[in-house]
């Protein structure tokens, strides 16, 4: 009987110890799982040195550097038009011709009168040299000769003005006149419009806060919808010395070379105006930097998997990157995905994404981003 009691007691103790062991094992597993879950998955990238250009984005409409409206300097009927829209013309090239019969008659008449007075003047001069005529009579005749010379010159000029010629070299953008049209001297009636396309300009208007950054000679890149696969280089040529009080902007004129005549006046362009370039400097992806109230920070990760919040100073910026001028050194690992869930000294599980392009932000479909959302 006693042996039976001892056996039962031993079995009971063994059962209790077994249950205690299972409980300890379960607790250890839960603790390990908790530690694993506590680490936040993040993606990191090693900071490197590079170059970055500070630029300002704006828009511009291309304009011809030189253009001219061609008007008539003579009255008459247009007999012929020698050029059409799209034709390239040189300065001085004949564009149209006005009927000139009346002008030729006027020139002939003035020439005859001038010849007559010149012959008379020659005869009188011989007489004046021999004191056969008064000097006063000779001077009056010479004055009449000068008047007739001026009359002849004006008639010849009017005849020449019946030929409509190009004042500048360029392309005929618009032809207003047709054969048979009556045109009048020095009226605002346009015959042609000519634009010179070898040199274009783009006028951009910048906010006054940018006045301290822009300089003559700085470069710019133009992106035109008409030429989607081509970037056109331009240069700052002139800067307005005044700020428009109504808009708070100032005018900057860009010189746009166009020797191949690919660009046309009136084209719309998106402009990247480059202020300066920093070389051999620390750059990071924009999405790696968190900003709040003009305070900027990134998260670095040490060798033990602990994230540290680091305040940084921002220098130049472009569309995809930021220059770090203080607080970060090349070679450090920064968090580029998952930082939204981090706090200083948080434990992290690092999944390196050093091959992630700096201009592409990891999206929610990536395992790191998805895991971070679940956390």
FIDONU-406527 format. One line per 8 residues: number of its first residue (from 0); their letters; for each residue y, x, z of N, C-alpha, C. Coordinates in steps of 0.1 Angstrom, whole numbers, plus 5000, padded with zeros to 4 digits. Each point is the difference from the previous one (the first is absolute). Example, Ala and Ser with C-alpha at 12.3 -4.5 7.8 and 13.67 -1.06 7.14 Angstrom:
0) AS) 4943:5132:5078:5012:4991:5000:5012:5009:5000; 5011:4996:4993:5011:5009:5000:5011:4992:5008
//
This chain:
0) XXXXXXXX) 4988:5008:5000:5012:4992:5000:5012:5009:5000; 5000:5010:5008:5012:5009:5001:5001:5007:4987; 4989:5005:4994:5000:5006:4987:5007:4992:4990; 4996:4987:5000:5006:4991:4990:5015:4999:5002; 5005:4999:5012:5014:4999:5002:5007:5013:4995; 4994:5012:5003:5006:5012:4996:5001:5001:4984; 4989:4995:4994:5000:5000:4985:5011:4991:4995; 5002:4988:5005:5010:4991:4996:5014:5006:5002
8) XXXXXXXX) 5002:5007:5011:5013:5006:5003:5003:5011:4990; 4990:5008:4997:5003:5011:4990:5003:4994:4986; 4993:4989:4997:5003:4994:4987:5015:4995:4999; 5003:4994:5012:5014:4994:5000:5011:5011:4999; 4997:5011:5007:5010:5011:4999:5001:5006:4986; 4988:5001:4994:5000:5005:4986:5008:4991:4991; 4998:4987:5002:5007:4990:4991:5015:5002:5002; 5004:5001:5012:5015:5001:5003:5005:5013:4994
16) XXXXXXXX) 4993:5011:5001:5004:5012:4994:5001:4999:4985; 4990:4994:4994:5000:4998:4986:5012:4992:4995; 5003:4989:5007:5011:4992:4996:5013:5008:5002; 5001:5008:5010:5012:5008:5002:5002:5010:4989; 4988:5006:4995:5001:5010:4989:5005:4993:4987; 4994:4988:4998:5005:4993:4987:5014:4997:5001; 5005:4996:5012:5014:4997:5001:5009:5012:4998; 4996:5012:5005:5008:5012:4998:5000:5004:4985
24) XXXXXXXX) 4989:4998:4993:4999:5004:4986:5009:4991:4992; 5000:4987:5003:5008:4990:4993:5015:5003:5002; 5003:5004:5013:5014:5003:5003:5004:5013:4992; 4992:5009:4999:5003:5013:4992:5003:4996:4985; 4991:4992:4995:5002:4996:4986:5013:4993:4998; 5004:4991:5009:5012:4992:4999:5012:5010:5000; 4999:5010:5010:5011:5010:5001:5002:5008:4987; 4988:5004:4994:5001:5008:4988:5006:4992:4989
32) XXXXXXXX) 4996:4987:4999:5005:4991:4990:5015:4998:5002; 5004:4998:5012:5015:4998:5003:5008:5012:4996; 4994:5012:5003:5008:5012:4996:5001:5002:4985; 4989:4996:4993:5000:5000:4985:5010:4991:4994; 5001:4987:5006:5009:4990:4995:5014:5004:5003; 5003:5007:5011:5013:5003:5004:5007:5009:4990; 4993:5008:4993:5007:5009:4990:5004:4992:4987; 5012:5002:4997:5006:4992:4988:4998:5008:4988
40) XXXXXXXX) 4994:4995:4989:4998:5007:4988:5013:5002:4992; 5003:5012:4996:5012:5003:4993:4997:5009:4988; 5009:5001:4990:4999:5010:4990:5011:5010:5001; 4997:5012:4998:5010:5011:5002:5002:5008:4987; 5011:5007:5000:5003:5008:4988:5007:5013:5006; 4996:5011:4994:5007:5013:5004:5013:5001:4994; 5010:5003:5008:5014:5002:4995:5001:5013:4992; 5006:4999:4988:5002:5012:4992:5015:5002:4996
48) XXXXXXXX) 5003:5011:4994:5013:5003:4995:5001:4996:4985; 5012:4995:4996:5002:4997:4986:5015:4999:4998; 5004:4993:4989:5014:4998:4997:5002:4985:4998; 5013:4996:5003:5004:4986:4999:5014:5000:4995; 5003:4990:4992:5013:4998:4995:5006:4987:5005; 5013:5002:5006:5007:4988:5005:5007:4993:4988; 4998:4987:4998:5006:4993:4989:5004:4986:5004; 5009:4995:4991:5005:4986:5002:4996:4992:4988
56) XXXXXXXX) 4995:4988:5003:4995:4992:4989:5011:4989:4997; 5003:4999:4987:5010:4990:4996:4997:4996:4985; 5008:4993:4994:4998:4996:4986:5013:5003:4992; 4998:5000:4987:5012:5003:4991:4997:4994:4986; 5010:4997:4993:4999:4996:4986:5006:5011:4991; 4993:5005:4991:5004:5011:4991:5012:4995:4991; 5010:5009:4999:5011:4997:4991:5002:5012:4991; 5006:4997:4988:5003:5011:4991:5012:5008:5005
64) XXXXXXXX) 4999:5013:4999:5011:5009:5004:5013:4997:4992; 4998:4998:4987:5011:4998:4991:4996:4988:4991; 5010:4991:4998:4998:4988:4992:5014:4996:4995; 5000:4993:4988:5013:4997:4994:4999:4987:4992; 5010:4992:5001:5002:4988:4991:5008:5005:4988; 4995:4997:4988:5007:5004:4988:5008:4988:4995; 5014:5002:4999:5009:4990:4995:5006:5005:4987; 5007:4991:4993:5006:5004:4987:5015:5004:5003
72) XXXXXXXX) 5004:5010:4992:5014:5005:5001:5008:4996:4987; 4993:4991:4993:5007:4995:4987:4997:4986:4999; 5009:4993:4992:4997:4986:4997:4993:4999:4987; 4991:4990:4999:4993:4998:4987:4987:4994:5001; 4993:4999:4988:4987:4993:4999:4990:5012:5000; 4989:4998:5008:4989:5009:5000:4992:4999:4987; 5000:5011:4993:4992:5000:4987:4986:5004:5002; 4997:5009:5009:4986:5005:5002:4998:5005:5014
80) XXXXXXXX) 4987:4998:5005:4996:5005:5013:4988:5009:4997; 5001:5012:5005:4991:5011:4996:4989:5003:5011; 5001:4994:5012:4991:5003:5010:4995:4987:5006; 4989:5001:5007:4994:4988:5007:4997:5004:5015; 4997:4990:5008:4997:5002:5014:4988:5009:5001; 5000:5010:5009:4989:5009:5002:5002:5013:4992; 5009:5000:4991:5002:5013:4992:5008:5010:5009; 4996:5013:4998:5007:5011:5007:5011:5004:4990
88) XXXXXXXX) 5012:5002:5006:5012:5005:4992:5006:5012:5006; 5006:5008:4992:5007:5012:5005:5015:4996:5001; 5007:5007:5009:5014:4998:5001:5007:5002:4987; 5008:4991:4995:5007:5001:4987:4993:4994:4988; 4987:4996:5003:4992:4994:4989:5006:4986:4995; 5000:4997:4987:5005:4988:4995:4991:4988:5003; 5006:4990:5006:4992:4988:5005:5002:4988:4991; 5013:4998:4996:5003:4989:4991:5012:5003:4992
96) XXXXXXXX) 5003:4992:4990:5011:5002:4991:5008:4987:4998; 5014:5001:5002:5009:4989:4998:5006:5001:4986; 5002:4989:4993:5006:5000:4987:5013:5008:5000; 5002:5010:4991:5011:5009:5001:5009:5000:4988; 4999:4990:4991:5008:5000:4988:5015:5000:5004; 5004:4991:5009:5014:4999:5004:5005:5013:5006; 4992:5006:5008:5004:5013:5006:5002:5011:4990; 4991:5000:4990:5001:5011:4989:5013:4998:4993
104) XXXXXXXX) 5004:4987:4997:5013:4998:4993:5012:5005:5008; 4999:4997:5014:5011:5004:5008:5001:5016:5001; 4988:5006:5000:5000:5015:4999:5007:5005:4987; 4996:4994:4989:5005:5004:4987:5015:4998:4999; 5005:4989:5005:5014:4997:5000:5008:5010:5009; 4995:5003:5012:5006:5009:5009:5000:5014:4994; 4989:5004:4993:4999:5013:4994:5010:5002:4989; 5002:4989:4992:5010:5001:4989:5014:5001:5005
112) XXXXXXXX) 5003:4993:5011:5014:5001:5005:5002:5013:5006; 4990:5006:5007:5001:5013:5006:5002:5011:4989; 4992:4999:4989:5002:5010:4990:5014:4999:4994; 5005:4988:4998:5013:4999:4994:5011:5006:5009; 4999:4997:5013:5011:5006:5009:4998:5015:5001; 4988:5005:5000:4998:5014:5001:5006:5008:4988; 4998:4994:4988:5006:5006:4988:5016:5000:5001; 5005:4988:5004:5014:4999:5002:5005:5010:5011
120) XXXXXXXX) 4993:5002:5010:5003:5009:5011:5000:5014:4995; 4991:5004:4991:4999:5013:4995:5013:5003:4991; 5004:4990:4992:5011:5002:4992:5013:5001:5008; 5001:4992:5010:5012:5000:5008:5001:5013:5008; 4988:5005:5005:5000:5013:5007:5006:5011:4992; 4996:5000:4987:5006:5011:4991:5015:4999:4999; 5005:4987:5000:5014:4998:4999:5007:5004:5013; 4993:4997:5011:5006:5004:5013:5001:5015:5002
128) XXXXXXXX) 4990:5007:4995:5000:5014:5001:5011:5006:4992; 5005:4993:4990:5011:5006:4992:5013:4993:5004; 5000:4993:5011:5012:4993:5005:5006:4990:4991; 4991:4994:4992:5004:4989:4991:4999:4986:5006; 4995:4999:5012:4998:4988:5007:5002:5002:5015; 5005:4990:5007:5002:5002:5014:4987:5001:5008; 5001:5007:5011:4988:5001:5009:4996:4986:5005; 5010:4992:5003:4997:4986:5005:4992:4992:4991
136) XXXXXXXX) 5003:5000:4987:4993:4993:4990:4985:5005:4999; 4999:5013:5001:4986:5006:4999:4992:4996:5013; 5006:5000:5011:4993:4996:5012:4995:4986:5000; 5009:4991:4995:4996:4986:4998:4988:4998:4991; 5000:5007:4989:4989:4999:4991:4987:5006:5006; 5001:5010:5008:4988:5006:5006:4995:4991:5011; 5009:4992:5007:4995:4990:5009:4992:4989:4993; 5005:4996:4989:4993:4990:4992:4986:5005:4996
144) XXXXXXXX) 4999:5012:4996:4987:5006:4997:4991:5000:5011; 5005:5003:5012:4991:5000:5012:4995:4986:5003; 5009:4990:4998:4996:4986:5002:4989:4996:4990; 5001:5003:4988:4990:4997:4990:4987:5007:5002; 5001:5013:5006:4988:5007:5003:4992:4993:5011; 5007:4995:5010:4994:4992:5011:4994:4987:4995; 5007:4994:4990:4995:4987:4995:4987:5003:4992; 5000:5011:4993:4987:5004:4993:4989:5003:5010
152) XXXXXXXX) 5003:5007:5010:4990:5004:5010:4994:4987:5006; 5008:4990:5004:4996:4988:5006:4991:4992:4990; 5004:5000:4987:4992:4992:4990:4986:5007:4999; 5000:5014:5000:4987:5007:4998:4992:4997:5013; 5006:5000:5012:4992:4997:5012:4994:4986:5000; 5008:4990:4995:4995:4987:4999:4988:4999:4991; 5001:5007:4989:4989:5000:4990:4987:5006:5007; 5002:5011:5007:4989:5007:5007:4993:4990:5010
160) XXXXXXXX) 5009:4992:5006:4994:4991:5011:4992:4989:4994; 5000:4998:4987:4991:4990:4994:4985:5004:5001; 4998:5013:5003:4987:5005:5002:4997:5000:5015; 4991:4991:5005:4997:4999:5014:4989:5010:5003; 5004:5010:5009:4992:5011:5004:4996:5000:5014; 4989:5006:5004:4995:5000:5013:5008:5010:5009; 5005:4995:5011:5008:5009:5009:4992:5009:5008; 4987:4997:5003:4991:5009:5007:4986:5000:4993
168) XXXXXXXX) 4992:5009:5004:4986:5000:4995:4992:4992:5009; 4991:4992:4994:4991:4991:5008:4993:4990:4992; 4995:4990:5006:4993:4989:4994:5008:4988:4998; 4999:4993:4989:5006:4987:4999:4993:4990:5008; 5006:4996:5011:4993:4990:5009:5002:4985:4995; 5012:4998:4995:5004:4987:4995:5009:5001:4987; 4996:4992:4990:5009:4998:4989:5006:4986:5000; 5013:5000:5001:5007:4987:5000:5005:4995:4986
176) XXXXXXXX) 5003:5010:4991:5007:4997:4988:4990:4997:4989; 5004:4992:4990:4992:4998:4988:5009:5001:4988; 4995:5004:4988:5008:5001:4988:5007:4987:4997; 5013:5001:4997:5008:4988:4997:5008:4995:5012; 4998:5006:5012:5008:4996:5012:5014:5006:4998; 5010:4992:5005:5013:5005:5000:5003:5007:5014; 5004:5012:5000:5003:5007:5012:5015:5004:5000; 5005:5001:5013:5014:5003:5001:5002:5013:5008
184) XXXXXXXX) 5011:5006:4998:5003:5013:5005:5002:4999:5015; 4993:5009:5008:5002:5002:5014:4998:4987:5008; 4992:4990:4995:4997:4988:5008:4987:5004:5008; 4997:4991:5010:4988:5002:5008:4987:4996:4993; 5001:4996:4988:4988:4996:4993:4991:5013:4998; 4988:4999:5005:4991:5012:4999:4992:5000:4987; 4999:5011:4994:4991:5002:4988:4986:5005:5003; 5000:5010:5009:4987:5006:5004:5001:5004:5015
192) XXXXXXXX) 4989:5001:5006:4999:5007:5013:4990:5011:5000; 5005:5012:5004:4991:5012:4999:4998:5006:5014; 4987:5003:5002:4997:5006:5013:4993:5014:4998; 5004:5010:5008:4994:5013:4999:4989:5001:5011; 4988:5002:4995:4988:5000:5009:4995:5013:5004; 5006:5011:4995:4995:5013:5004:5002:5004:5014; 5011:4994:5006:5002:5001:5014:5003:4987:5006; 4991:4996:5010:5002:4987:5007:5005:5003:5014
200) XXXXXXXX) 5004:4990:5007:5003:5001:5014:4995:4988:5007; 4997:5002:5013:4996:4989:5009:5009:5000:5011; 5006:4988:5003:5009:4998:5011:4993:4994:5011; 4999:5007:5012:4994:4995:5012:5010:4999:5010; 4998:4990:5009:5010:4997:5011:4992:5002:5013; 5005:5010:5008:4993:5003:5012:5008:4995:5012; 4993:4996:5011:5007:4997:5013:5008:5012:5005; 5011:4997:5006:5009:5011:5005:4993:5010:5009
208) XXXXXXXX) 4989:4996:5007:4994:5009:5009:4993:5011:4993; 4997:4999:4987:4994:5010:4992:5010:5010:4994; 5012:4998:5002:5010:5009:4995:4999:5014:5005; 4995:5002:5012:4998:5013:5005:4989:5008:4994; 4991:4993:4993:4988:5006:4995:5001:5004:4985; 5007:4992:4992:4999:5001:4986:5010:5011:4996; 4996:5008:4990:5008:5011:4995:4999:5001:4984; 5010:5005:4994:4999:5002:4985:4990:5010:4997
216) XXXXXXXX) 4991:4998:4990:4990:5009:4996:4986:4996:5006; 5000:4990:5009:4987:4996:5005:4992:4993:4989; 4987:5000:5001:4991:4994:4990:4996:4986:5004; 4996:4993:4990:4995:4986:5002:4989:4998:4989; 4991:4991:5004:4990:4995:4991:5001:4985:4997; 5000:4997:4987:5001:4986:4996:4987:4995:4995; 4996:4988:5005:4988:4993:4996:5004:4987:4993; 4997:5000:4987:5004:4988:4991:4988:4992:4997
224) XXXXXXXX) 5002:4987:5001:4990:4990:4996:4996:5001:4986; 5009:5005:4991:4997:5001:4986:4992:5012:4997; 5000:5010:5009:4991:5012:4999:4993:5002:5013; 4989:4992:5002:4993:5000:5013:4993:5013:5003; 4996:5008:4991:4993:5012:5002:5008:5012:4999; 5013:4999:5001:5009:5011:4998:5011:5000:5011; 5003:5012:5005:5011:5002:5010:5011:5008:4993; 5012:4994:5001:5011:5006:4993:5009:5008:5011
232) XXXXXXXX) 5003:5012:4997:5008:5008:5009:5015:4998:4998; 5008:5000:5010:5014:4998:4999:5006:5009:5011; 5014:5001:5000:5007:5008:5009:5013:4994:5004; 5004:5002:5012:5013:4994:5005:5011:5008:4993; 5009:4993:4993:5011:5006:4993:5013:4998:5007; 5002:4988:5005:5013:4997:5006:4998:4991:5012; 5008:5001:5010:5000:4992:5012:5014:4995:5003; 5001:4987:5001:5013:4993:5002:5006:5005:5014
240) XXXXXXXX) 5013:5003:5000:5006:5004:5012:5003:4989:5010; 4998:4988:4996:5004:4988:5008:4988:4991:5002; 5001:4993:5011:4990:4990:5004:5006:4986:4997; 4992:4991:4993:5005:4987:4998:4999:4992:5013; 5012:4995:5004:5001:4993:5013:4993:4987:5000; 4998:4994:4989:4994:4987:4999:4985:5000:5001; 4994:5011:4995:4985:5002:5000:4995:5011:5009; 5009:5009:5005:4996:5011:5008:4992:5010:4993
248) XXXXXXXX) 5002:5001:4986:4992:5009:4992:5009:5010:4993; 4995:5011:4995:5007:5009:4991:4992:5003:4988; 5007:5003:4989:4993:5001:4987:4996:5015:4998; 4988:5001:4994:4994:5013:4996:4996:4999:4986; 5004:5009:4992:4997:5000:4985:4989:5011:4998; 4989:4995:4994:4989:5009:4996:5001:5004:4985; 4998:5012:4997:4999:5005:4986:4985:4999:4996; 4998:4992:4989:4986:4998:4996:4999:5005:4985
256) XXXXXXXX) 4994:5012:4998:4998:5005:4986:4991:4991:4993; 5003:5000:4987:4991:4991:4991:5000:5005:4986; 4996:5013:4999:5000:5006:4986:4990:4994:4991; 4989:4994:5005:4990:4994:4991:5003:4985:4997; 5011:4995:5006:5005:4986:4998:4989:4990:5004; 4991:5004:5010:4991:4990:5005:5006:4989:5009; 5011:5004:5007:5006:4991:5009:5011:4992:4992; 5003:4988:5005:5010:4992:4993:5010:4995:5011
264) XXXXXXXX) 5012:4999:4996:5010:4994:5009:4996:4986:5004; 5002:4997:5013:4996:4987:5005:4987:5000:5007; 4992:5010:4999:4987:5001:5007:5002:5000:5015; 4991:4993:5007:5000:4999:5014:4991:5011:5006; 5004:5007:5010:4992:5011:5006:5000:4999:5015; 4989:5004:5006:4999:5002:5014:5002:5015:5002; 5009:5004:5010:5005:5013:5001:4995:5006:5014; 4995:5012:4999:4997:5008:5012:5010:5011:5000
272) XXXXXXXX) 5010:5000:5009:5011:5010:5001:4996:5010:5010; 4997:5012:4996:4995:5011:5009:5011:5007:5007; 5000:5000:5013:5011:5007:5007:4997:5015:5002; 4987:5003:5005:4997:5013:5003:4984:5001:5002; 4995:5012:5000:4985:5002:5001:4998:5010:5012; 4991:4996:5009:4995:5009:5010:4987:5006:4997; 4998:5013:5000:4987:5006:4997:4994:5007:5012; 4987:5001:5000:4993:5006:5011:5003:4993:5013
280) XXXXXXXX) 4999:4987:5000:5004:4992:5012:4988:4991:5003; 5000:4995:5013:4989:4991:5004:5003:4986:4995; 4990:4994:4993:5001:4987:4995:4988:4992:5004; 5002:4987:5003:4989:4991:5004:5001:4987:4993; 4990:4992:4998:5000:4987:4994:5010:4991:5008; 5007:4991:4993:5009:4991:5007:4993:4991:5010; 4987:4996:4996:4993:4990:5009:4995:5007:5012; 5001:5013:5001:4995:5007:5013:5010:5000:5011
288) XXXXXXXX) 5013:4996:4996:5011:5001:5009:5003:4986:5005; 5001:4998:5013:5005:4988:5006:5014:5001:5004; 5008:4990:4997:5015:5000:5003:5004:4988:5008; 5008:5002:5010:5005:4989:5008:5014:5005:5005; 5010:4992:4997:5014:5003:5005:5004:5014:4997; 4998:5004:4987:5004:5013:4995:4992:5012:5007; 4989:4996:5007:4992:5010:5006:4987:5001:4992; 4996:5012:4997:4988:5002:4991:4989:5008:5008
296) XXXXXXXX) 4988:4996:4997:4989:5007:5007:4987:4999:4992; 4991:5010:5003:4987:5000:4994:4990:5003:5011; 4987:4998:4997:4990:5003:5010:4992:5012:4994; 4999:5010:5009:4991:5011:4997:4987:4999:5008; 4990:5007:4996:4987:4999:5007:4995:5014:5003; 4997:5002:5013:4995:5014:5004:4985:5001:4998; 4995:5012:5004:4986:5003:4997:4990:4991:5008; 5005:4994:5011:4992:4992:5009:5001:4985:4996
304) XXXXXXXX) 5006:4997:4989:5001:4986:4996:5010:4992:5007; 5011:5006:5005:5010:4993:5007:5012:4999:4991; 5006:4988:4999:5012:4998:4991:5012:5002:5009; 5010:5007:4994:5013:5002:5007:5012:4996:4991; 5008:4992:5006:5012:4995:4993:5011:5011:5000; 5005:5003:4988:5009:5011:4999:5013:4995:4993; 5011:5001:5006:5013:4996:4994:5004:5011:4989; 5004:4995:4988:5003:5009:4989:5014:4997:4995
312) XXXXXXXX) 5006:5010:4993:5013:4998:4993:4998:5000:4985; 5006:4990:4994:4998:4998:4986:5011:5007:4992; 4996:5006:4989:5010:5006:4990:5000:4992:4987; 4997:5006:4989:5000:4994:4987:4989:4989:5000; 5002:4990:4991:4990:4990:4998:4999:4998:4985; 4987:4996:4996:4998:4995:4986:4992:4987:5001; 4995:4996:4989:4993:4987:5000:4987:5000:5009; 4993:5012:5001:4987:5000:5006:5000:5009:5013
320) XXXXXXXX) 5010:5010:5001:4999:5010:5011:5013:5001:5007; 4998:5006:5012:5012:5003:5009:4999:5015:5003; 5012:5006:5001:5001:5014:5005:5001:5000:5015; 4993:5008:5007:5001:5001:5014:5007:5013:5003; 5012:4999:5006:5007:5012:5003:5000:5004:5015; 4992:4992:5008:4999:5004:5014:4989:4992:5006; 4992:5006:5009:4989:4993:5007:4986:5002:4995; 4999:5006:4988:4986:5001:4994:4999:5013:4992
328) XXXXXXXX) 4989:5006:5001:4997:5013:4992:4989:4998:4990; 5000:5008:4990:4989:5000:4991:4987:5004:5006; 4989:4994:4996:4987:5003:5006:4996:4990:5011; 5009:4992:5005:4996:4990:5010:4994:4988:4993; 4992:4993:5007:4993:4988:4995:5008:4988:5005; 5004:4991:4991:5007:4988:5004:4992:4988:4995; 5002:4989:5007:4993:4987:4997:5007:4994:4989; 4993:4996:4989:5005:4993:4989:4995:4986:4998
336) XXXXXXXX) 4990:4997:5008:4995:4986:5000:4995:4996:5014; 5004:4989:5005:4995:4996:5013:5010:5002:5011; 5012:5006:4997:5010:5003:5010:5007:4988:5006; 4999:4989:4993:5006:4988:5006:4994:4996:5013; 4987:5003:5002:4994:4996:5013:5000:5011:5010; 5007:5011:4998:4999:5011:5009:5011:5000:5010; 4997:5006:5012:5010:5004:5010:4998:5014:5003; 5011:5006:5006:4999:5014:5004:4988:5003:5009
344) XXXXXXXX) 4993:5011:4997:4988:5004:5007:4988:4991:4998; 5000:4992:4990:4988:4991:4997:4989:5009:4994; 4987:4996:5004:4988:5006:4994:4998:4995:4986; 4997:5009:4991:4998:4995:4986:4987:5006:4995; 4994:4993:4990:4989:5006:4992:5005:5003:4986; 5000:5013:4997:5007:5005:4988:4991:4999:4988; 5005:4993:4990:4993:5001:4987:5010:5006:4990; 4998:5012:4995:5010:5007:4993:5000:4994:4985
352) XXXXXXXX) 5013:4999:4996:5002:4995:4986:5010:5010:4993; 4997:5013:5001:5009:5010:4994:5001:4998:4985; 4991:4994:4994:5001:4998:4985:5007:4988:4996; 5005:4992:5010:5008:4988:4997:5014:5004:4994; 5003:4995:4988:5013:5004:4994:5011:4995:5010; 5011:5009:5000:5011:4997:5010:5008:4988:4996; 4999:4996:4987:5008:4988:4996:4992:4987:5000; 4988:5001:5006:4992:4988:5001:4997:4997:5015
360) XXXXXXXX) 5004:4988:5005:4997:4997:5013:4987:4994:5002; 4991:5004:5009:4987:4994:5002:5002:4985:5003; 4991:4992:4993:5001:4986:5001:4990:4995:5010; 5001:4987:5003:4991:4993:5010:4986:5000:4996; 4997:5003:4987:4986:5000:4996:4993:5012:5004; 5007:5011:5004:4994:5012:5004:4994:4999:5013; 4988:5006:5003:4993:4999:5012:5009:5003:5012; 5008:5011:4999:5009:5003:5011:5010:4989:5004
368) XXXXXXX) 5006:4995:4989:5010:4989:5003:4993:4988:5005; 4988:4997:4995:4993:4988:5005:4995:5001:5014; 4995:5012:5003:4996:5003:5014:5012:4999:5010; 5012:5005:4995:5011:5000:5009:5005:4985:5003; 4999:4992:4989:5003:4986:5002:4991:4993:5010; 4987:5004:5000:4990:4994:5009:5003:5005:5014; 5005:5012:5001:5003:5005:5014:5012:4992:5005
//
